[in-house]
Amino acid sequence: MSNQSVQTVSTSNDKLKVALAVVAAIAGVIGFFYLKGQSKPAWMCGAALAAGLVFAVLLLWTSSSGRDFLNFAKESVRESKKVVWPAPKEAMQITGIVFAFVTVMALFLWGTDKMLEFLLYDVILGWK
């Protein structure tokens, strides 16, 4: 296990860039819905959204924390491509086993509940 301490150094300039990137992304989303409400063409709405998001990514890329985040996102995508997914037949078998287990547990809990209800209300308390 590593005993290295992690220190984050963030300047006010980086914080300002991240804040502006968030504002740019929000502006792109607001522009999309504003243009959609004005019955503008879909390509224009999409262009407003894309422009806001691209500007936000460019702003993030110029800050050290944003670059670190984008590198983390790239590494996450790369790692997710390494995942070995089950074959469709195997996935269906696992799903069937899960459904069967849930059904058995539901019946067991229902039966236990009814048995306790009978013991408590009919046998012990005498309510009918």
N, C-alpha and C positions, 0 to 999 in steps of 0.2 A: 504494500500500500504506500502511496506517495505521501510524503509529508510536506510537499511544497505548498506554500501559501499562495493564494491567488489574489492579486491586487488589481483592482479596476481603477484606471485613471481616466477620468472623463473631464474634459474642459467644458466651460460654459458654451464655447463655440459648437462643440459636438451636441450638447443638449439642445441648443437652438436649432441645429440642422435636423435633429430627430423630431422636434416639435413642429418645424415647418413641413417635414415629410408627412407627419400625421395630418396636418391641416390640408396639405395638397391632396392626400388620399380622400379625406372627407369632402373636400371641394369637388373632386371628381365624381363621387357618389351623389352629392347634392346636384351637381350639374346634370348627371344622368337623369335623375328623377324630375328635375325642373324641365328639361327638354322633353321628357316623356309626357309630362303634363301639358306641354304646349303643342302636343301632337306633331312633333318634329319626326323626321325619318329615323328609323332604327339605327342606321349607320352613324348619324350625327350624335345620337345618345351614346352609342358605344364608343365613339371617338372621344367624347368628353370624359367618359369613365376611364378609358385607356390613357388619355393624356394626363389625367390626375394621378393615376397609378404609376405611370412611367416617370413622371416628374418626382413623385415620392421616392421611387426606387433610386433614381439618380441622386437625390439629396441624401438618402441613406448611405449610398455607396461612398459618398465623400466624408462621412463621419466614421470614426474608428469603431464605435459600438454598432453602427449599422452594417459595416463591412463584416464584423464578427458574426452578427445575426445572419446575414446573407450567406456567409460561409457555412454556418451551422445548418441553414436550410438546405444548401447544396449537399452537404454530407448526409443529412437525413434522407434526402431523395436517393442518394447513392446507396445507402444502407438498406432502404426499403426495396430496392431492386434485387438485393441479395436474398430476400426472403423466399423460401421454398414453399409454394402453396400446394395443398393437396389436390390430387386429381379429382375431377367431378364425381366419379363413382365413389371414391373414398369420402368426399365431402357429404354426399347423400347418405352414406352409411353412418357417418358420425352424427349427422342431423337426425336420422331415424333413431339412433340410440338415445340421443338427448330427449327426443319427444317421448319415447317409451319410458324413460326414467321419470320424466315429469308426470306422465300419466299415472305410473305406479305410485309415485309419491303423493299425488293429488288424491288418489283413491285411498291410500293408507291414512292420510291426514283426515279425510272425510269420515272414514270408518272410525278412527280414534275419536273424533269429535262427536259422532253419533253415539258411540259407546259411553263416553263420559257424560254426554247429555242424558242418556238413559239412566246411568248410575246415579247421577246427581239429582235429577228431577223426579224420576219415577221411584227409584229404590230408596234413596236417602231422605228426600224431602216429601215424597208421596204426592207430588203434583201431577195432574194428568191433563 
